[in-house]
Amino acid sequence: MKQSLQLRTSQHLALTPQLQQSIRLLQLSTLELHQELEQLLTDNPLLERLDDPLDHSLRLLADGAINQQAPAGEAPAEGPPGDAPAAEADSYDGPAADTESTTPDADMDWSDSGRSKNSDDEEARPQLEAHHCTLREHLMEQMRVTVLEMRDRALVELIIDALDENGYLEESLEEIHARLPEELQVEIEELQTALSLLQSFDPLGVGARNAAECLAIQIKRLPGVPMVTRRMALAIVENHLAWFAQRDFNKLKKALLCDDEDLREAQTVIRLCNPHPGAAFASDVSDYVVPDVIVKKSRTGWQVSLNNDVMPRLRVNAMYANLLKQGKGESAMGAQLQEAKWLIKNMRQRFDTILRVAQAIVERQKNFFSHGAVAMRPLVLREIADTLGLHESTISRVTTQKYMLTPHGMFELKYFFGSHVATEAGGEASSTAIRALIVQLTGAEDPKNPLSDSKIADMLGEQGMVIARRTVAKYREALKIPPVSLRKSL
């Protein structure tokens, strides 16, 4: 084959740095956005944030005196009058930017005479979070007041260190004894005595080696339980705990030779116990979701607004911008100025897109906001994309990890999209509405005769929703609703 050179013209789509940044900011969650913004503020000196949480704090000088000047981000930039509009144009202050001065001590008297005479000293003290007591600390405090011998304390502390987060002893006493040095001359009976002492501590059930032992320890120490009921509850947890968990009441009544009333009383006693006694001392901190948009009911209908608390207020540093216009800045600062303008523009475009998508969702899901999840209608990404003139991938980025606060609770924007199920009338029903109906049906069922998946499918069919039994089972498992055998009660 003969080689040759050819010239050809063609068109292709190239992602500019500005477009790449816009796409990246659009798919970030609120937390990730603020983390990205902090990094950009550190790297670019021409970018300023007006809603810095430290702007309203009291600032001190090196000698301890109060700084009477405004923070650097709030100080008005000095420069020619003609340059002021340019600085204001390169800023993003959110939907309603506050243009007034926010100097923290401009109109306040910081002297002792300006304070209220009735102020309490407690109000002036910083509010500190209380120390969280762990399970180990709680048990060690009890050991110090109940165990006097140092050898016994060491053995009890050894077992305390072997407990898991639920208060169970994961290792057996033989394994603990095997890893102890021989020169200590610790007998297995001493470890058993230390474990028995630990199991008498609060919370009840701590130091158990399995769920049956944990429940048995608590049942033995529950006050006000009749002896017959206590013995039956102990027999259940020690010998028939698997049947009790599976709610196989017929086998339990046959094995214990009791009737429904006796078994019901024993079941009530067992339910008073806590199978995870150490879980109350866990230090897990709940993660709170901050909404990006808020939906409220007004006279004209449902109104959608952005959450101002998650919208950063950005602007270009006026002093550096004026220096660049006067030709006194470095060439590298010119690129940083352009990057700052791009970021402010992309930030504004991000929140505008989120607001448009949220408004389109609310417009199509009015019945949900008025009547709840049972009135959810089927909705796909393409429907919103065609309405707004955007691509489906853009709608997918907007609805991922973005949350909406509604009168019915907090929901991710993706919650309002779902598949559909055909109805006998020829229409469509949302899968979200079907899940809500399943929750209602199982919540109103007779505990002694719960509804099976086939019965739920038949009841939905009576309402005009054609749905198979296996689909009901799939939705029920997604809702974490136990099967019919585990929902049955005496």
Disulfide bonds with the S-S distance in Angstrom:
none
